[in-house]
Amino acid sequence: MARQTPQEVYSRGYVWAVASAVGCAVAVPYPETDSVDLILKYEHEPGPYCCPILEVQVKSISTIELKEGNETFSYDLKKKNYDDLRGPYYHAPRLLFVVLVPRLPNEWTLHSEKEFLLRRCGYWVSLRNAPESDNTDTVAVTCRRANVLSPDSLRDIMVRIAGGDIP
């Protein structure tokens, strides 16, 4: 298993915290699966598809400052991961989660006896059926700031999957 940087661990912890707040079970694929960092299973929503599963690639970035009024930002994703996430041939839907992380690790959290706060924000991106790219190394992925990764948005995604809709 490849050693993860503290920033990668933090970004996965962010996703784990959001998923836990929704009641999702979280698993790490073993053996490691390229382009899938975590597998989320939601057991609370009946629908045509019971217990929906979502596979996610988690990325993080600490060098971006969001500008007031900008509705999007860009993340450079490895071409192989882009192709893996856009392919329609997987049974479980796949999403990209991009977590914005403060530059300094001592700014990642704020805690007291009353609260534990994770700083910055995560966003979700669906690349399903995205166009092929002629790039060979990375593909600039547009992340919509409206797609905040929160307990409510993750619950909505899982309910959509349970209903047969793939984000």
WOGIUR-V910105 format. One record per run of one state. SS is the DSSP state (H for helix, E for strand, - for the rest). FROM is the first residue (numbers start at 1). TO is the last residue. If there is no record, write none. Layout:
SS,FROM,TO  SS,FROM,TO
//
This chain:
-,1,5  H,6,22  -,23,23  E,24,27  -,28,32  E,33,33  -,34,35  E,36,36  -,37,37  E,38,42  -,43,52  E,53,61  -,62,71  E,72,78  H,79,86  -,87,92  E,93,100  -,101,104  H,105,107  -,108,108  E,109,111  -,112,115  E,116,118  -,119,120  E,121,125  -,126,137  E,138,144  -,145,147  E,148,148  -,149,150  H,151,162  -,163,167
//
